[in-house]
Amino acid sequence: MRMDNVPLIFEYSVPGRVAVALSDPGVPEVPLEAIVGAEHLRREPAALPEVSEPDLVRHYTRLSQRNYAVDVGFYPLGSCTMKYNPKVNEDAARLPGFARLHPNAPRELAQGALQLLWELDRMFCEISGMDRVTFQPAAGAHGELTALMMIRAYHEDRGEQRTRVIVPDSAHGTNPASAAMCGYTVVTVPSDARGNIDRAALRRAADGSVAALMLTNPNTLGLFEEHVVEVAEIIHGCGALMYLDGANFNAVLGITRPGDQGFDVMHLNVHKTFSTPHGGGGPGAGPVALKQMLEPYLPTPTVERDGDGFRLDDERPKTIGRVRAFVGNFGVLVRAYAYLRTFGPLLRQTSEAAVLNANYLLQRLRPYFDLPYDRTCMHEFVLSGRRQKTQYGVRTLDIAKRLLDYGYHAPTIYFPLIVDEAIMIEPTETESRQTLDAFADALIRIAEECETDPETVRTAPHRTVVTRLDEVAAARNPNLRWRPPTKAGVTR
Ligand SMILES: *Cc1c(COP(=O)(O)O)cnc(C)c1O
């Protein structure tokens, strides 16, 4: 089937054509103006498409086939951990007892769901070295905010008004954003030549006004913080807490535990590490795992063991309150639970394979690109397209666009901000050596094209449904309103 030139749904429209015929409702018809008032009614009917059911179904099915997804191809999107999600997780989440449970069901009827959350809490604690978990936050960034609110409550409870949060310059943008949203002043600390947080600068910044350090480990350069224990001593030495941005947890499962490294609280991205679907706007979940001293401030309700059963606890006087309705995005937590019940004992192999795959790709690609931090990487690595830019006038954006021509999703680019022309690649553990080789071959070919035919790379993509878009114009001057075509007769 031709995939280009799918018409707009409006272009199928034939006046009077309908997809669904509603049966007689059996109640008297009431004019709209009697309900909302004539002044609120439009004078002309909305220009909605009038189409048949097959046209409707085919239109959206065709559009869906244009999507790139992890079930369609390799997705090397660094920092996002786009691994393949076992379909058995979907079966578990769709079990009617989970999928159709009403969030207000009495606890006697929700024991299985509460038990699942309780057991997931125990599993996350075992993996992270923490003591308790809240499942309410809807994503990693929301987990950051929730944790910072608990950190603030902790300090205030001790009579301390701390005003600053330290964030390294390699951090994900959500870290300073969450700190600012929570009312803190953000202090940025640079990275050192090996990509670790600069300890001398950290010592200068760490004083009694600091509430927490937000650290990512492995950090966004894909590098393990080599002095994390010493960093924790510096931070705890001034009475502040250690927050881990756990987005890169996929690299260290079963190998090392944040709780043992000195972290007091962290978020987990179940849509990254624990294999729940990712992208397209969610839902995800960003559970927060924490040490005992933060337990009193947990969002309510918490799931508690109660004899042989389980209950929700709303009676926590020091709670920061609710951060989301009910217990959070329960469906994705069922998927995470199914994943852990399947792979729990193999988690270490998961991370080892993720790290091996990343280092394999790094070794294949390093002759062709600059590598600003030349260390053994963890689950991802950051190349620089500086050479291609200065020697051939090809930007990292162009290289990413050219990858689309070879059938791959582009890697993360221009992040982290401290790497010029950054190309951030994360293969994950679920990819085979053949897939990694094919991807490396494509990227190497593009590196060669930068020398021999830079214009083709600069103007890519050429083989996709749409070619290079004017992103600035699209953002500055969006045209979101459909207008009838000026020329009659649209081909299908
Ligand atoms: C993905 C990510 C976040 C934010 O997580 P969301 O679940 O997308 O809100 C924070 N920090 C890092 C390093 C990340 O990669």
Ligand as a Chemical Component Dictionary entry (heavy atoms), coordinates in Angstrom:
data_LIG
# 
_chem_comp.id                   LIG 
_chem_comp.type                 NON-POLYMER 
_chem_comp.pdbx_formal_charge   0 
_chem_comp.three_letter_code    LIG 
# 
loop_
_chem_comp_atom.comp_id 
_chem_comp_atom.atom_id 
_chem_comp_atom.alt_atom_id 
_chem_comp_atom.type_symbol 
_chem_comp_atom.charge 
_chem_comp_atom.model_Cartn_x 
_chem_comp_atom.model_Cartn_y 
_chem_comp_atom.model_Cartn_z 
_chem_comp_atom.pdbx_ordinal 
LIG C1 C1 C 0 13.551 10.567 31.628 1  
LIG C2 C2 C 0 14.364 11.311 32.593 2  
LIG C3 C3 C 0 13.776 12.123 33.578 3  
LIG C4 C4 C 0 12.292 12.429 33.622 4  
LIG O1 O1 O 0 11.495 11.310 33.703 5  
LIG P1 P1 P 0 9.988  11.312 33.136 6  
LIG O2 O2 O 0 9.477  9.980  33.552 7  
LIG O3 O3 O 0 10.121 11.478 31.653 8  
LIG O4 O4 O 0 9.275  12.456 33.768 9  
LIG C5 C5 C 0 14.597 12.700 34.520 10 
LIG N1 N1 N 0 15.931 12.535 34.469 11 
LIG C6 C6 C 0 16.529 11.794 33.523 12 
LIG C7 C7 C 0 18.033 11.623 33.554 13 
LIG C8 C8 C 0 15.766 11.158 32.539 14 
LIG O5 O5 O 0 16.376 10.446 31.593 15 
# 
loop_
_chem_comp_bond.comp_id 
_chem_comp_bond.atom_id_1 
_chem_comp_bond.atom_id_2 
_chem_comp_bond.value_order 
_chem_comp_bond.pdbx_ordinal 
LIG C1 C2 SING 1  
LIG C2 C3 SING 2  
LIG C2 C8 DOUB 3  
LIG C3 C4 SING 4  
LIG C3 C5 DOUB 5  
LIG C4 O1 SING 6  
LIG O1 P1 SING 7  
LIG P1 O2 DOUB 8  
LIG P1 O3 SING 9  
LIG P1 O4 SING 10 
LIG C5 N1 SING 11 
LIG N1 C6 DOUB 12 
LIG C6 C7 SING 13 
LIG C6 C8 SING 14 
LIG C8 O5 SING 15 
# 
